Structures are given as C-alpha cells and as structure tokens.
C-alpha cells in the first residue's frame, strides 16, 4: 500500500508548529539560566558564540556562486543585524529577568501587528477592518494577562513587559526594512550574515560590561 506524501500545506503547518514550540522553549531555558545567577548580557553572548559557527556556515552555503556584497549591502546587513537580532535579543533577555516566560511569549507574538502598524505609518499601507479587529483582540488578551502579572510582581512586571515590547518593535523594524535585501541576497544568506553581525555586537557588549 503506497503512502501519499504530505501536501505542502500540511508540511508547512508542521514546520510552523515545530518552529513555534522551539521559539517558546527559548524563554523557558533563559528563565532556568537566570536561577544560576547569570545576567542578560553574558547569557546573550554565550548564546551567540555557540550559534556563530552555524550562522557563518549558513551564510557561506547560501552565498555560493552569488555576487559579492556591495558597500550598501554591508551597511544594510550591519544595521539589520544590530536592530533585528542583537538589540531585539538583548531587550528580550533583559525583559525576561522581570516577567514570566508566558507573558514574554504573548508580547512577542504581537510582532505581526507591529509590522502592520509600521507599514501604515511608513508606507501608507491600509489596515483592513478584519486586521483591526484581530489586533484589538490580540492586545486585549495581552493586557488581561499583563494585569494579572502586574498584581503579582508589581512595578517590575511593567518594566519587563516594556523591554520585551521594545524587543518586538525592533524586530518588526527589521522585518519591515529587510524586504529589499532579502530579494537581493536571499533569506538564508541575509539571516546568516545579520546574525553573525549580531554575534559581534553581543561579544563587544559582554567585554565592555565585564569588570
């Protein structure tokens, strides 16, 4: 009996589900690491250093046979790497010192709504009524959970939530401005190069904060 191969939609849904679970697991691991007294800067540096060889390999693999980057391309890669990977990750890790992993996940999943808002502000892209209703429901749910955590953790929860929200904003900026570079370089090549740049910034910040 021949087994049919999964459709592209089924495969896409499975990959998206696996990615969501892995994405959610990061916050739990970070919270566990904080129990051992490590700070956000050091933890981010360790994460980046361990991942750097994979990022470099990804950039090399995706760039085989492709044209070299122009100075303008490198400027874009550095800017996107700093904003979308280093700054966003740093704010996220810092915020996790003050709020639970569940609230952090909820805030970060507001990212698509922030991309919509940036598209409206910067490029005059219209937000449809259906999108507006979805945004209202999303933010209402986050505010409900935030209010509960604020009652338990106090002002620290507000500060942590703000840091994580800023993390979502900086990554939304990355997504908004990365379109042209993705078309020029390809998604894998840009991600590999930008995350490698983020590793450099993480290493520099760790050295500057060390006694």
C-alpha positions as CSV (number, residue, x, y, z in Angstrom):
1,X,0.0,0.0,0.0
2,X,1.5,3.3,-1.1
3,X,1.6,6.1,1.4
4,X,0.8,9.6,0.0
5,X,3.4,12.3,0.6
6,X,2.2,15.1,2.8
7,X,0.9,18.2,1.0
8,X,2.8,21.4,1.1
9,X,0.2,22.9,3.3
10,X,0.5,20.0,5.8
11,X,4.3,20.2,5.8
12,X,4.1,24.0,6.2
13,X,1.8,23.7,9.2
14,X,4.0,21.0,10.8
15,X,7.1,23.1,10.3
16,X,5.4,26.2,11.7
17,X,4.2,24.2,14.8
18,X,7.7,22.9,15.4
19,X,9.1,26.4,15.0
20,X,6.6,27.8,17.5
21,X,7.5,25.2,20.1
22,X,11.2,25.8,19.7
23,X,10.6,29.5,19.8
24,X,8.6,29.2,23.0
25,X,11.3,26.9,24.6
26,X,13.9,29.6,24.4
27,X,12.2,31.7,27.1
28,X,11.9,28.7,29.4
29,X,15.6,27.9,29.0
30,X,16.6,31.6,29.7
31,X,14.5,31.7,32.9
32,X,16.2,28.5,34.1
33,X,19.6,30.0,33.4
34,X,18.8,33.1,35.5
35,X,18.4,30.8,38.5
36,X,22.2,30.3,38.4
37,X,23.0,34.0,38.7
38,X,23.9,34.7,35.1
39,X,23.0,38.2,33.7
40,X,21.3,39.0,30.4
41,X,24.5,40.3,28.7
42,X,26.5,37.2,29.5
43,X,23.8,34.8,28.6
44,X,23.2,36.5,25.2
45,X,26.9,36.4,24.5
46,X,27.1,32.7,25.3
47,X,24.1,32.0,23.1
48,X,25.5,34.0,20.2
49,X,29.0,32.5,20.4
50,X,27.7,28.9,20.4
51,X,25.5,29.7,17.4
52,X,28.1,31.7,15.4
53,X,29.6,28.7,13.5
54,X,26.1,27.7,12.3
55,X,25.3,31.3,11.2
56,X,28.6,31.6,9.3
57,X,28.1,28.2,7.6
58,X,24.6,29.2,6.6
59,X,25.8,32.5,5.1
60,X,28.6,30.7,3.2
61,X,26.2,28.0,1.9
62,X,23.6,30.4,0.8
63,X,26.2,32.7,-0.8
64,X,27.9,30.1,-3.0
65,X,28.1,31.4,-6.6
66,X,26.4,34.6,-5.7
67,X,27.6,38.1,-6.4
68,X,29.7,39.8,-3.7
69,X,28.0,42.3,-1.4
70,X,28.3,46.0,-2.2
71,X,29.1,48.6,0.5
72,X,25.5,49.4,0.6
73,X,24.6,45.8,1.1
74,X,27.0,45.6,4.0
75,X,25.6,48.7,5.6
76,X,22.1,47.2,5.4
77,X,23.3,43.9,6.9
78,X,25.1,45.6,9.8
79,X,22.0,47.8,10.5
80,X,19.6,45.0,10.3
81,X,21.8,42.7,12.3
82,X,22.2,45.2,15.1
83,X,18.5,46.1,15.2
84,X,16.8,42.9,14.4
85,X,19.0,40.3,16.1
86,X,21.3,41.9,18.7
87,X,19.1,44.7,20.1
88,X,15.9,42.7,19.9
89,X,17.5,39.7,21.6
90,X,19.2,41.8,24.3
91,X,15.9,43.6,25.2
92,X,14.1,40.2,25.2
93,X,16.7,38.6,27.5
94,X,16.7,41.7,29.8
95,X,12.9,41.7,30.0
96,X,12.8,38.1,31.0
97,X,14.6,39.0,34.2
98,X,11.3,40.6,35.3
99,X,8.4,38.8,33.8
100,X,7.3,35.2,33.2
101,X,8.1,33.3,30.0
102,X,4.4,33.0,29.2
103,X,3.8,36.8,29.2
104,X,7.0,37.3,27.2
105,X,5.7,34.9,24.5
106,X,2.4,36.7,24.3
107,X,4.0,40.0,23.8
108,X,6.4,38.8,21.2
109,X,3.6,37.2,19.3
110,X,2.2,40.7,18.8
111,X,5.0,41.2,16.2
112,X,2.8,40.8,13.1
113,X,0.5,43.6,14.4
114,X,3.6,45.9,14.8
115,X,4.6,45.2,11.2
116,X,1.1,46.2,10.1
117,X,1.4,49.5,12.1
118,X,4.8,50.2,10.7
119,X,3.6,49.6,7.2
120,X,0.7,52.0,7.8
121,X,3.0,54.7,9.3
122,X,5.9,54.4,6.9
123,X,4.4,53.2,3.6
124,X,0.7,54.2,4.0
125,X,-0.5,50.6,3.7
126,X,-4.1,50.4,4.7
127,X,-5.1,48.2,7.7
128,X,-8.3,46.4,6.9
129,X,-11.2,46.2,9.3
130,X,-10.6,42.5,9.8
131,X,-7.0,43.1,10.7
132,X,-8.0,45.9,13.1
133,X,-10.4,43.6,14.9
134,X,-7.7,40.9,15.2
135,X,-5.3,43.5,16.6
136,X,-7.8,44.6,19.2
137,X,-8.5,41.1,20.3
138,X,-4.7,40.4,20.5
139,X,-3.9,43.4,22.6
140,X,-6.9,42.9,24.8
141,X,-5.7,39.4,25.7
142,X,-2.1,40.6,26.4
143,X,-3.4,43.4,28.6
144,X,-5.5,40.9,30.5
145,X,-2.5,38.6,31.2
146,X,-0.3,41.7,32.0
147,X,-2.8,43.0,34.5
148,X,-2.8,39.7,36.3
149,X,1.0,39.5,36.4
150,X,1.3,43.2,37.5
151,X,-0.8,42.3,40.5
152,X,1.6,39.5,41.4
153,X,5.0,41.0,40.5
154,X,4.4,44.8,40.9
155,X,6.2,47.5,39.0
156,X,9.0,45.1,37.9
157,X,6.5,43.4,35.6
158,X,5.7,46.7,33.9
159,X,9.4,47.3,33.2
160,X,10.0,43.8,31.9
161,X,6.9,44.0,29.7
162,X,8.1,47.3,28.2
163,X,11.5,45.8,27.5
164,X,10.0,42.8,25.7
165,X,7.6,45.0,23.8
166,X,10.5,47.1,22.6
167,X,12.2,43.9,21.5
168,X,9.1,43.1,19.4
169,X,9.2,46.6,18.0
170,X,12.9,46.4,16.9
171,X,12.3,43.0,15.3
172,X,9.3,44.4,13.5
173,X,11.6,47.2,12.2
174,X,13.9,44.5,10.9
175,X,11.1,42.7,9.1
176,X,9.8,45.9,7.6
177,X,13.1,47.1,6.2
178,X,14.6,43.7,5.2
179,X,12.4,43.1,2.2
180,X,14.8,44.6,-0.4
181,X,17.8,42.9,1.0
182,X,16.0,39.6,1.1
183,X,15.3,40.0,-2.6
184,X,18.9,40.8,-3.4
185,X,20.7,38.4,-1.1
186,X,18.2,35.7,-0.3
187,X,16.6,35.0,3.1
188,X,19.2,32.4,4.3
189,X,22.2,34.5,3.3
190,X,20.8,37.6,4.9
191,X,19.9,35.8,8.1
192,X,23.3,34.2,8.3
193,X,25.2,37.4,7.8
194,X,22.9,39.5,10.0
195,X,23.0,37.1,12.9
196,X,26.8,36.9,12.6
197,X,26.9,40.7,12.9
198,X,24.7,40.4,16.0
199,X,27.2,37.9,17.5
200,X,29.9,40.5,17.1
201,X,27.9,43.2,18.9
202,X,27.0,40.7,21.7
203,X,30.7,39.9,22.2
204,X,31.6,43.6,22.3
205,X,28.9,44.4,24.8
206,X,29.9,41.5,27.0
207,X,33.5,42.7,27.1
208,X,32.5,46.3,27.8
209,X,30.3,45.2,30.7
210,X,32.9,42.8,32.3
211,X,34.9,44.2,35.2
